[in-house]
Amino acid sequence: MRPGLWAKSLDFPKTFPSWSHAMTNQPFFTWHGDGFMPTVAANGPWSPVSMHGRVVIGLLGFAIEERHGSDDFVPARLTVDMFRLPNITTPVEVTTKLVRDGMRIKVIEAEFVSGGTSMARASCQLLRKTENAPGNVWSPPNWDAPAPSDIHAPTDPRLGMNGKWTTRPIVGSMGSLGPRRLWMSEVRELVEGVPMTPFVHVATGADFASPFANAGDQGLGYINSDVTLYLHRLPVTRWIGFEVVNHHASDGVAIGECWLYDEKGPIGTSTVAALAQRKPMTNVPPP
């Protein structure tokens, strides 16, 4: 469906947060009939013509939300399996299926099809908003990171893969041995003419957990095959904070995890599984 039809057929948010204004940079996708056409901005780091995992995840999240989203539900989990690398020269179709439409739980499945071939699939669980259970439960403390506005703007034009997104580094860097934290924000629309919603914003960025957690002192030697995004609430500011909290690998299989924040506090986690690459990416783009 094109923009303008959603509000007539879905219980979809009628307004977007002020921070998700229309962006002027080239979008990742343009409309192609009822589907989508990748732009050159959608390419990833592994090949000039392959698509970036972040836009695959983002588009699946976009389709799930615009067809099945509701203000009364939180997209608490989005899992995306990426088993082929789509080509940026080929049109894309996203299909969705309502698996469970309950009063408290909705489950949606989606498929990313490029050139008639399935490239990725997603499962999303939406949970109805209510009230927190009574009592107190221990939680990790909020991070003590400076606000993005308090961090000097980076001058390296390579940051964010030459403008696919923007970052404010806090501590550490891609592949450094030690704590790694940064703020990330989107600078372009996912789909032309459609402002990013908070969910699409964080879903598009969730793939960053893989290189941020899995890059080492000899480069990025792992390519992720999935992403699972957990959210207890949607972000309310445009900056998403990433903090690496886990990386382990055995026999060429790795897992990585980042805690996610906005400027108000914790919002969830992004976890990935990844496979060792035969040729590691030694010239890793800075975050």
N, C-alpha and C positions, 0 to 999 in steps of 0.2 A: 504494500500500500504506500502511496505517496503521502507526504506531509499534508495535513488538512483534512484527511479522511479519518484519522485515528480517533479524534475526539467524538466523532459521530457514532463510532461503532464500539468503542472501548471505554472502560472506566480508567482513563489515562490522565495523568496530571495536566491541567489546562495551562499552567504557567511553569516556567523554568526558573531556577535560581538566577539572581542577577549576575553571578560570576560566569554563567555558561552562555555568554553572549555570542552572537555569530562571529566567527573568526575569519580573517582575511587571507590566511595562507591556503594553499591548495589542499583540498580535502583528500582523505585516503580513498574514498569511493565517490563516483558519480552515479546517478540513476541510469539504468539500462533496461527500459521497459519496466517490468515488475521486479527486476533484479538489480544488480550492481556491477559497475565496471571499475576495477582498480585503476588508480592513477600511479604515476611513477613514484609518488611519495610513499606508496604501500610496500615498496621492496624492502627486503630484509638484509641482514649482514652476511648471509652465507652464499648468496648468488645475486648478480645484478637483476635477474628476472624472476627470482622467487619472492614470495610474499612474506612479509614479517608476521610472526606469530601473534603479535599484539593486535594487529588489525583483524585477523581471523577471529580471535577471542572477542574483540570489541563488536564485530558485526553480528556474531551469534548472540551476544548479550543484547544488542540493539533490537534484533528481530524478536527475541523472547519478550523483552519489555514492551515493545510497541504493540505486540499482538495479545499479550496476556498479562501485562502489568496492571497494578492497582495501587492507589495510595494507601489502602488498608493492609497491604502485604509488604514484607521486606524480602528482597532476593537474598536469602541467607546463605545459599551455596550455589556456586556456578562451577561445574567441572567441564573442562573441554579436553577431549582427546584429539591430538593432532597427529595423524598417521601418514599424511602425504604433504609435500610442499606445493601449494598452489602457485600457478604462474600469473604474473601481474598483467599479462596480455590477454587473459581469458575472462569472459564474463562470469559472474558468480550468482548463484541462486541459493537462498536460505529457506528451508522448509521447517515448520514447527508442528509439534503434536502435543495436545493437552492429554497427559497421562492420568492425572488425578486432579479433580476440581472439587476439593473439600472445603468445608467451612473454615478450617484452620491451616490446612496444608494444600498447596498446589504443586504439582510436578510437571515440568515441561521438558520435552526433548526437542532438539533442533539438529539439523544437518546442514553442513556447508558443502555445496556442490559447485565444482568448477569444471567447465567443459564437459558436463555430463558425468563426471566422476566424483564420488564422495571423497572429500579431503579431510574433513573433521566432523566431530559430532559433540553435542553438548547436552548436559542434563542440569536443570535448574530447579531448586526447591525454594518456593516462596512460602513464608510463614506469616500468619496474621499477627498484627500488632495488638497487644493487650497491655497488661501491667506486669512489672517485675514481681517475682515471687517474694514473699515476706522474708525478712532476715538478712543477714550479712554474709557475703561469700568473699573469700580472698581473691584478689586480682593482682597481677603485676602492676607496679607503679607506672604512671604515665612517664614517657621519656622527657628528658630535660633539654631537648633540642631548642636552639634559637628559632624564632619565627623566620619564615622565608624573607620577610621584609628587612630583617636585621642582618641578612647575609649579603655580602657584596655580590652584585650580579657577575656571573662568569663572563670572561672575555674570549675564551677559546671557542671559535666557531664550530668546532667538531662536537661540542657537547650536545647530547641529545641526538646523536647521529646526524649532525648538520641540520638541525632544526626540525626533526620529527616531533620532538617534545622539548621542554626546557627543564633545567635542573638547578638546584641550589645545594651544592655539596656541603655536608656537615662535618663528617669525619671519615677518613679512609677513602679509597677509590677502587675502581674496578680491578680486582686481582691483588689488591694489597692484603698483607697478612695481618689481620687484626679487625677491630670493629669497623663496620661500614654503615653509614647513615646518610641519607639525602632526602631532599624534597623534590618532587616531580610534578609538573603540570603540563596539560595538553595545550598546544598552540594552534591546532587546526581541527576542523570538523571531521568526524568519522565519515559521515555521509553528507554530501553537498546540500546546503540549505537547511540542515537540521541541527540546531544547537544541541550540544552534548548534555544529556541528563546526568545527574550525579552517578547513577549506576553505570552508564556507558563510559563515563569518565574513568571510574576506578577499574572497570573491567578491561578497558583498553590498555591501561598501564600495568595490569597484574602480571603480564608476561615478563616484566623487568626483573621479577624475583629470580628467574633462571640465571641470566648472566651476572647479576649482582651477587648472588649467593654462590654460584658455581665457578666463576672465573678465578684462576690461581696465578701464581707468580710466573708461570710460563704461558699465560694466555687463557683463552676460553676453550676448554677441551671437551665441553659437553653441550649437546643440543637437546632442549627439553621436548618431551613427547606429550606433555599434558600441563594443565594448570588447574588447581582447585582454589577458588576464591571463597573465603568465608567472611561474612559481614554480619555484625550484630546491629549495625545501623549504617545508613548511607552517609557519605561525606557531605558536610555543609559548607566547606570552603574548597577552592579550586586546587589547592596544593595537597598532594598526597605524600605522606612520609613513608619511606622504606627503611627498615632496620633489619639487617641480616641476623638471624638467630640460629640458623642451622645449615650445615652442609656435611654430608657423609657420602662416601662412595666405596663400593666393593665390586670387583669383577666388571668394571666398566659401567655400572649402574649407579647413578647418583640421585640424591634428593637434596633439595634446597628449600629454605623457608624464610620468609620475611614477615615481620609484624608490620601492620599498616596503620597509619595515623592520618588525621587531618589536623587543622590548627586548633581544634577543640579537644582533641584527645584520641584514644585508640578507636579504630573502626573495625578491625578484623585481621585476617592473615592471608597470605598468598603462598601456596606450596606447589612445588613442581617435582616431577620425575624427569630424569635426563639420561641420555646415552652418550658414552665416550665417542668422540669423532676420530676418524682415522687421521685427519689432518687438523690439529687444533688451530683455532684462530689466534695467531700470535700478535697481530696488530689489532687489538681489541679497541673499538671506538670508546672514547670516554663517555661516562654516563651523562 
